[in-house]
């Protein structure tokens, strides 16, 4: 599948969490410990918020471990909220438009997982996207389509409600087509102020997801003095070190809201949008 990391806190150079930790996202791209595949080398992406309303984004089809641009950008970009993703394709082409994170307006979205039998379900799912939104879809992944379904179901006004409706719609269409377990996902979504994360799968056996305990936990990952501010938090597919007490595993069928240095845990269940 894929691996990703999201950060919320005082502005931070991206390299402090993407490149420098003992078990960084770059290492996860070629030596994954908790993913479905050992390597995640089918592209990568960075998305970050600065003083603009909309996020900046850089995406590449290169393996993350082999791209000098990634190291240069991560050293020089500082951001209060960012998402980084390394991709392992589940069947769609390796191209920039299929690399995460996906953006629309101020919203940014990254996903690990898949829609099972996606080719079988793709047309019916795509037809549910609002006509005004549909031309903005650039790639052909299940992940990007999930994002635009969430936008269709009201992401801007009710983010968690829209994600629940998206999941419910995918499961409804999947079950109608005979797919027993349509959905597998961990995902990150942000509007530049709030960061949402979800762990859910139809089989209730989801891919791994963790969040940092507090600033002390992050300081153990990267002990540079004064690096992390009070309230700094990270959500990761896999812990960035071997100190398990720095990380809390996100339970099955759970959403997180990270805002103002606090983590709120919310039960997550699909909702039929009809």
N, C-alpha and C positions, 0 to 999 in steps of 0.2 A: 504494500500500500504506500503510505507516505509517512513523513515525520514533520512536525511543526512546533514552533515556539511563539508565544505572544508575551509581550511585556507591557506593563502599565506603571508609570511612576514619574519621577523627575527626569528631565532629559538625560539620556545615556547614549554613549557611542554603541552602535549595534554590535561591534566586535566583542564587547564585554560579556555578552551572553551567547553570541552566535559562533565565535571563533575561540575564545580563550578558555572556557571551562574544560575540566578534565575530560568530560564526555559531551563535547559540544555537538551542535547540530551538524557541523561538518563531519565529525567522526560518525555520527549516526547515518550520514548519507552513504558511507561505505562499510560500516560495521554496526548494524542495527541489532539491539539486544532484545527488544520486545515487539518488534513489528512482524508482519507476515512474511517479509523478505529480508535477506541480509543487507542488500544494497538498495538505495533510493537514488539512482543516478540518472533519471529521465528528465532532468531539468530542475530548476529551483526558482524561487522568487523572494523578493523583499518588498514589503509595503510599510510605509512609515508616515506619520503625521508630523507636520512642522507648524509654522504659523499660518498656513493656508487652510481653508475649509476642506479641501479635497486632499487625499493622500498622494504621496509620491510612490511610484512602483518601478521596480526593475525585475525583469524576468528573462531567463535564458534557458536554452535547451541543453547547455553544457552540464555535466555532472558538477555538483557544488564543490567537490574536492579539487576540481581541475580548472577553476575559473578565477583568473587574477583580478578581474573586475569586482568580483564579490568581496575579496579581501580588501581592496582599495575602498570600495563604498562603505564597507562595515567599519573601517578605521576612521572615516571622515564624516559619516552621517551621525548626528545626534538627534534623538527623538524621544518624546515623552510616551509614545505608544507605537509599537511596531509589531508586525507579524512576519515571520520568516518560515519558509516551507521548502522541503526537498521532496521530489516527486518520484513515485514508482507507478508507472502507468498500469491501469487495469484493462488496457486494450485500445484506448483512443490514441491518436498519433502523438509523437513527440514533436511539439511545435510550441512556439512562444505563447500563442493564444490559448493553449491548454495548460500553461503553468500557472500556479497559484502565487499570490492571492489575486482574486478577481475584485474589480472595483466598479462602482457605479455611483456617481456623485460623491457624497462624503462616506459612503459605506464601503467596507472592505471585508472579504470573506475568504477563508481557507478551510480545506476539508481533508480528512483522511478517512478512507473507506470506499464504498462503492454502492451503486444501485445494482443489485443482481439482475441478470438478464436485461441489461440496459438497452441493448439494441431492440429487444422485443417491446420495451415500454416507452422508448424515447419519443416516438411520434405523438402518442397520446399525452404524455407529460408536457411536451413542448407546446401543444395546442392550448394548454391552460395558461400559458404566460400571457400577460396583457399585451395586446397588439402594440401599444405605445412603447413597451419595453423590449419587445422581441428583436428589433433591429440592433440593439446594443449587445446582443450575444455574439461574441467573436469566435469562440472555439466550438468544440463538439463534445466536451466532457459531461459526464453526469454531474460533476461538482458544480460547474458553472450553471447548469440548468437548475440545480437545487437552489442556488443563490437567486436566480431570477424568479423562481417560483415563490421563494420567501418574500422577495420584493412585491410580487403580485398579491400575496396574501397579507400585506400590510406591515412589512418590516420597519418602515420609517415611523409608524405610529405605535406599534406594539411588537417589539422585536421578538420576544420569547413566544408570544402568541402566534406570530407569523411562522416561526421555525416549527412550532408544534403542528400548525396547519400544513406546512410543507411536508413534514414527516408523515402526517396522516394521509395526505393526498398520494404520496409515493406508495405507501402501503396499500391504500385502497385500489389504485390502478394495478399494482403488482398482484394482489390477491385475486382481482378479477381476471387476470391473465394466467393464473395458476402458479404464481411465484410464491412459495411458502414464506420465505424470509427476504423481503424485497430490499431492506435498507440496513446499511452498516455505516456508522459515522462517529467521528469526533470532529468538531468544527469550532472555528473561531470567527466571530463577527464583531465589527466595531464601527461606530460612527465618529470616532476621533475623541470622544469623551468617555464613553462607556465601552467596556470589553465584555462580550458574552462568550461563553464556551459551553459546549454540549457534548455529552457522551451518551450515545443511544444506539441500539441495534434491534432489529426485529427479532433476532434470536436471543437477545439479552445476554450476549457474549461479545461485548464491544472491544474495540481496540483500546490500548492503554491511554490514560490521560491522568496528569498530576498537576497540582498547583503548589507553589512554594508556601512555606508556613508563615514566614515573616521576613523582615529585613535581615535578621540574624542568619536565617537559612541561606539567603542569597550571598551574604558576606562570607560564608564558608565556601561557596562555589567560586567566588572571586574576592579575595580578601583585601584588595586595594582600599586603603582608608578613605572614607568619605565618598566612595563610589556610588553607593545606593542610599537613597533618601528614605526617611520613614514613610511607610505606605507603599514602597516599591513591591511589586508582585509579578510573578511569571506563571504562565500556564504552559505545560510542555507535554509532548507525547511520551517522553522518557526522561527520568531524572538526569540532571547534568553532572552528578557525581554519585559516589557509592554510599553517601550518608543518607540513609532512608528516612531518618527523622527530620530531614530538611523538607520533605515532600509529603503531601497528602494525596493519596489516590482518590480520584473523583469516582464516586459510586456509579453503578449502572443507572441509566435512566435519570440523569441529573444534569441540570444546567447551573452554570456559575454566572454571577454578575460581579465584575470587578469595577468598583467606582469609589473614588475618594479614599483609596488605600484600604478598602474593606472588601472582603469576599462574602458574597451572599450565595447560599446554596439553595436551589429550588428544584422540586420534583419536576421531571420532564416526561410528558406522555403525549403521543400523537393525538391530533384532533382532526376529525373529518371536516374539511372546510365547507362542505355543503350543508 
